[in-house]
Amino acid sequence: MAKKIIVIGAGPGGLAAAMLLAGKGYNVEVYEKQLFVGGRNGSVTMDGYTFDIGPTFLSMPEIAEELFEASGRNLHDYIDLHELSMMYELIFKDKRVKMFKDPKLLKEEIEHNYPGNAEGYTRFMNDTRKKMERLKPILQSPMDRYYQYISWKVLRALPKLSLGRSLYSVLSDYFTDHELRLAFTFQSKYLGMSPWECPGAFSILSFMEHEYGIFHPIGGVNQLSKAMAKVVTEHGGTINLGRGVNKLWIEQQNVVKGIITDDGEKVSADEVIINGDFAHVMSHLVEDGVLKKYSKEKLKKKKYSCSTFMIYLGIDKQYDLPHHSIVFAEDYKRNVEEITKTYTLPEDPSIYIQNASVTDKTLAPIGHSTLYILAPVPNNVSGIDWQKNEHTFRDLVLDIVESKTGIKNIREHIQVEKIISPHHWESDFQIYEGATFNLGHQLTQMMALRPHNKFEELDHCWLVGGGTHPGSGLPTILESARITTNMLMNEDPAFSFTEGQVMEEAL
């Protein structure tokens, strides 16, 4: 009889794991508290307007392609991917810079705005391509033992890791202009971190966009989660929506036997995979006193990412804005410090805007559009009262969008609106301290120092998602599912594992 696997949470990591395991013949059941799949990679629909909740573009789609292939499916039979030739526009105080996928066009744009810096782009791409080549084996295999730090794959990567240097410092090797450095370091926000604190190894984030491109699935990035959920059910797996998990069913010697649902039912399993927010799960689904390394007290001392203030607007017209725009605060470093150090409400926030209807006509009624607006803000460690400040901050963000993008009178054209503040991330999405991007990615919380894919404190318990190795971000979350399921299948004596095996010893 096939092993029974329970997956807690139908986010992209949990769905990817469920898809891979169901495709190999395991008996898979997914339990999801929400009434929809995807978690932060889900969607919101209001009166004909559809919004991605979290991620708004897909990078490195080959990872998703490989996972679908390992599950006996073709990704492109499920989602329609469109690559954006102009990835995004960066809006600074006195200029707008278009970031093209085409290196020739981009170098012309760089040289026009920042004379003498085009050559730096070429060097950055060539150097970081080598860094990515060295890092890939680390990002695609387990890192849960300290001896792995002296393995060949790590020793080979060390000269490329920019240890002891920040991301901003690394980009200073290539570009002389502050704004241009920001153009290749703002991606640290995907990890909820400051480019002045984010490890230099993460220069691969901007490289990945420029090397592999940025893609929009028609219907939104949420379509990836829906596609994986469909494959799970095609392989006989079950997805239980609206059925939350109250506790892990744990017996003596910290052995996980299954789950206890919110309605009190005990459901047994041979293995349990957790895709919930790591710190929230360990604080709420495990009884006090069971965990030592990740007790409630120790979790409070960990470092967490920033949060995000989200505004989703259905608009009765279309605006002349690119698919993706980033509006930079005039004092970007101060803004980042407000978010990550002083934990104060930004007075001049940086803002990301998605105007996806210029690419995708399925998201809004004819002639209408959707605007997705995100401002990074402190997580709830800050103590900011969002119920008190929500409306004021919303107005500040809309005022900045109008003044810096040139689009006018947004409020007059709003047909539907939804706000997700850090308060909502914590209360409605069960995200610890509203830290949208999970545990921070400091070197002290990476690789073997991050919670392990095979969770070290509980038997028959596994982790996927941003809270485990290799970290946050949609591509790495998908990799976490591949790492975890490969490890699980490698340990299963009944499973003849031949595809995609983790070649840790060979590396």
N, C-alpha and C positions, 0 to 999 in steps of 0.2 A: 504494500500500500504506500502511495506517495506521501511524503512528509507534509504535514499541515503547517502553513506559514500564515501568521497574522501580521498584517502591516497596519500600524497606527498612523493615520494621517494620509490623505489623498493629495498631498502636494506633489510637485514634480519628482522629487527623490523617491517618495513612497510608491508613486505610480510606475516609475521606471523600474524599481526593484520588483514590484508585483508583476509587471509585464515580462521581465526577464525570467522570473521564476515560473510563472504560469506557462510561459513558452517552452520551458524544459520539463513540464509535466507535474510540477508541484501543485498541491491543493492550496490555493491562495485566497485569503479573505482580507479585504481592506475595510477598516472602520474609520469613518470620517464624521466629525461632529457637525460640520456645516452641511447644508443641503445641496452643495455643489462640489465638483471636483476642482483640484488645482491649488487650494489654499491661496497663498499670495500670488500664485500663477493662475488664478481663476478669473472670472469675469463678472461684471455687474451690468445688468440690462435694465434700462428705465425708459418706458414709453417709446421704444423703437431705437434708442441710443445704446450702443454697447461699448463698454470700456474694459480694458485689462485692469486688474486690480494692482498688479505689481509690475513685473518685467514687461517692457514694451518693445523689445527687439530680440531677435535670436542671432547669436554669434556662434561661430564654429558649428554649423548645422551638421557637419560630418559626424559629430559625436552622437547626435540623435539618430542619424542615418545608421550608424553602426549598432546602436541599441535595438532599433527596429529590425535590422537584418538578423541580429542574434535571436530575435523573437520570431523569426520566420516571416517578417513583414517588410514592406517598402514604405518608408516614411512618406514618400510623395504620393502614395495612394490615399493618404489621409489628410494632408495639409498642402496648401498651395503657397509656396514660398516666393516672395518677390524681393530681389536684392535692390537696395537703394544706392544709386550712383553717387548722389550727394548724401553722405551719411548723416551729417547734422551741420547746423549753422551755429557759430559761437558769436554771442553778442556782448561786446565790450563797450566801455564808455563812449569811445569815439570811432568804433569800426565794427564791421561784421565780417567774419571770416568763414568761408565755406570750406568744409572738410570733405574733399572728394575721395572716393575709393581709388580712382585712377591716379597713380603716382605722378604722371606728367602734369595733369590738371592741378593736383595738390601742390606740387613744387612751384608751379606758376603762381598760385594763390599765395603761398608762403612768401615767395620772392617779392610779390607786389606789396604785401602788407608789412613784411619784415625783411628788408633787403639784406642779402648775405647769409640767410639761414636755410636756404633750400638744400644746400650740401649737407647740413646737419641732419635733415630728415633722412637722406640716403644712408648716412652713417648709422643713425638710430635704427633704421629697419634692418640693416645688415648685421649689426651687433646683436640686436634683440632676437633676430631669427636664430642665431647661434645659442643664445640664452634659452629660448623656447625649446630648442632641440634637446638641450641638457636637462631642462626642467620636466619635460613631458613624462619621462619614466617615473619621476617622483609623484607627479600629479595623477598618474594612472595606476599606481600600486599602493599597497598598504604601507603606512609609516607608523607602526605601533610598538616598535621596540627600539631602545636607545642604541643597540648595536648597529641598527640600520644606518645611523649617521656616518658610520665608517664603511658602508657598503660602496662598491664601485660606482653605482649610479649617483650617490650623493657626493662622493669625493670628486667625481668627474664634473659635477655641476658647480662645486664650490667656487671656482674662479669666476663664474658667471653670475653669482647670486648677489653681488653688490652688498655683502654683509657689512653692517655698521653704517650704511649710507641710507638716507631717506630717498623716496621716490623723486622728490623735487630736486635733490642734489644730483641724482643720476641724470635727469633731463638737462641739468645745467651744463653737462658735458657736450651737449649737442646744439643747444639753442641759446643765443645771447639775450633774447627778449623775454621778459617776465610773462607777458601774455601768451607767447608761444609755448613756454614751459607749462603754463596752465592747460593749454590745449591738449597736452599729452600726459597730464597728471590728474586732471579732474576725475578720471575714471576711478581713482581711489575712493570716490564717493560710493561706488558699487559695493565696496566693503565697509562703508560707513566710517571711513577714516580720513585723516588729514594727509595731504601729500608731503607735509613736512615731518610726519611721523610714520607714514606707511613705509614698510621695508622696500628698498630699491628693487628687489626681485620682482615686484609687481609692475614694473615697466612693461611686462608682458600683456597687461590689460589693454593699453592703447594699441600695442602692436597687434594683438588679436583682431581688433576692429579693422585696422588698416590692411592687415595681411589677408584675413579671411572674409572681410566684409560684414555688413549689417543687413539682416533680412527681416522682412515683415510677413508673417503668415496672414493670408486673407481671413478676416474674422478676428484677428488679434493673436497674440502669443499664447493666450489661453487655449487656442486650438491644439497646441502640443499636448497639454494635459488631457484634453478631451480625447485626443487620438490615442494616447497611451491607455486611458481608461477603457476605450473601445477594444483595444487589443487584449487587455486583461480579460474582459468578458468573452471575447472570441475564443480564448484558450481555456474557458471554463472557470475562470476566477470570479469571485463575488465582490462587489463594492457596496458596502452598507453606508448610505448617506443618512445624515441626521441621527447617527448612532455614535455618540461620543464614548470615550473610555474614561472611567472614573479612577481606576487603579490598575497597576500591573498585579497579576496574580503571582505572588512570590511565596515560595515555601522555604524551609530551612536550607542553610548554606547558600542563600541568595540565588536560588534556582527559580527562573521564571517559567511558570507552567501555562501561562496564557494571560487573559485580561479579564477585568470585571467592568462591565459596561455601565453607563450612567443609570440604566434602569435596574442594575443589580445582578444581571446575568453573568455567570462565570462561563467563559469560553476557553477551552483548552487549545493548546497549540504545541507543536514540537519546537518551533522557533518563533520569536517575536521581533519584528523590525520596527524601530521607532522613527517616524518622520515628523513628529511634532517638534516644536521649538525646544531645543535641548534643555535649557535652564528651567523653562516652565514645566516640562515633563518631569524632570528630576525633583522639582520642588512640590509638585502636586500629585503625580501618579505613583510615587514611591513613599511608603510610610517613613516617618522620622526615625532616625537611628539605623536605617539599613545601609545607607551610603556613607562612606568615610571621605574618599577623595572628592566627591561632588555633593557633600552635604549642603543644606540650605545656607549655612554660615559661610562655607567656602565659596559657594556660587556667588554670594553677595560681594566677595572680594575680587571676582573676575572682572576683566575689562570687556565692555560691550560696545557695539557700534552705536552710531547716532540713530535717530529716528527720522521719520518723514511726515510732513504735513501735506495731505493729498486733497486736491479739488478736482472733481470730475464734472464737466459742464456739457450739457447738450445745448447746442447753439442753433438758432433758426436761420443762419446764413453761413457762408464760407469765407474764411480769412486767407489772405495772401501770406501764409507762413509755411516754411518747410515742414516736412514730416516730423523732424526732431530739431529743437532749438534749445540752447543753453544760454541763459542770461546770467552773466557773472556780476557778483557784488563788486562795487568800486574798490573796496578794500577786501579782497578775497581772503587774505590771510586772517584778518580780524574776524571775518564771518566764520571761517573754519574753526577758529579758537572759541568763538561763542558756542559752536555746536559741540566741540569735543573737549574743551578745557574748562571754560568758565560756566558752561551750562546756563546760558542766558538766552532770552528770546531775541533772535536777530532783528536788528533795525533795518538792515539792508540785505535781505537774504539773496543768495543765488537761487535761481529758479530753472527747472527743466520743464519744457512744454512739448507735448506731443500733439500734433495736428494730423492725426492718422487719416482723416477723410480725404486728404489730397492724394493718397495712394489707394485707399480702400473705401469703396462706395457702399459696402455692406453695413457699415457701422452706424449710419444715421439715415433718417428719411431723406428723400431726394431734395437737394438744395440746402440741406442742413449739414452740420458737422459736429464732431466731438472734440473737446479740448481736455487733455489730461495735464494737470499742472501739479508739480511736485517741488516742495521746498525742503531741503534737509534741515532738521532742527535737533535740539538735544533730546536724548531719551529721557525716560521718566525718573531717572536718578536726579534730574534737575529740580524736581518738585514743582515745575510749572503747572499752574491750574489751567488746563486746556478748556474746561467748561466755561471758565471766565474769559479766557483770551481768544477763544476760537474765532469769533466773529470779527474782532479787531484785526487779528493776524490775517484772516481771509481777505479783508478789505485791503490791507497793506500789500499782500501778494498781487491782487488784481490791479491795484494802482501801479505797481512796478511793471507788471506785464504790459499794461497799456502804454506807459511812458517810455519803456525801453524797446518795445517791439514795434510801436507805431500803430497798432490796432486800437480802435477806439470804441467806447461805449459798450463794453462787453456785457455789463449788467442788463442793458436794455434788450439783449438778445438771448438771455438764458431761458431755456425751456424746462430743463431739469438740472438738478444739482445734488451732489453728494460730497460730503467731507469725511475723510478719515484722518483723525489726529493721532498723536502718540497715545492718547487716552484710549481711543478706539482700537488701536493695534493691540494694546494689552488686554482690554476687556472683551472685545469681540473676536479677536484672532488668537488669543492666548499666547502672546509674544512677550517674553520676559522683559519688563521695564520698557516695553514698546520699542525695543532695539531691533529695528526692522531687518538689519543685516546680520543679526545673531551675535555670537561671540566675536570680539575684536580679532584682528589678524596680526597682532604683534608677534614677533618671533617667539615670545614666551608662551604663545597660544597657537602654535602651528606644528604641523607634522606630528611627531610622537607626543608633543605637549598639548595637542588638541584631544578631546574625547575620541576614543578609538572606534573604528568602524565595527569591530567586535568589542562591544562595550566591556570594559575591564572590571566593572564592579558587579555585574550580574551575569549568570550563566544562561545560555540560550537567548541572549538579548543582543541585538545588532542596531547600529545607527546608520541612517542616511540623512542627507540634507546639509544645510550650511553649518550646522554645529559640530560636524565631524570633519575628518580629512577628506578631500583637500581644502574645503572651505566654502564660502558664499559665492553667489553668482550662478546663473543657470547652467553654463557649461560644466562648472566644477561640481555642482549638485548632481548632475547626471553622471559624472564620473564617480561620485561617491556611491551611487547605486550600483554601478558596474563593479567597483572594488568590493563592496559589501557582499553582493550576490556571488561573485567569484569565490570569495573566502568561504562563504556558507556552503557552496556546492563542493568546494575542495575538501571540506571536512565531512561531507556526507559519503559514507562508504558505499551506499547504494547507488551513487551517481557516478557514472563513468564520464569524467570531465575532460573534454578534448577541445572545446572551443573557447577562445579568449582567455585561456588560463593565465593567472598571474605568474609570470616567470621571475619571481623575486630572487630565487637563488642564482639564476643566470645573469641577472642584472647586477 
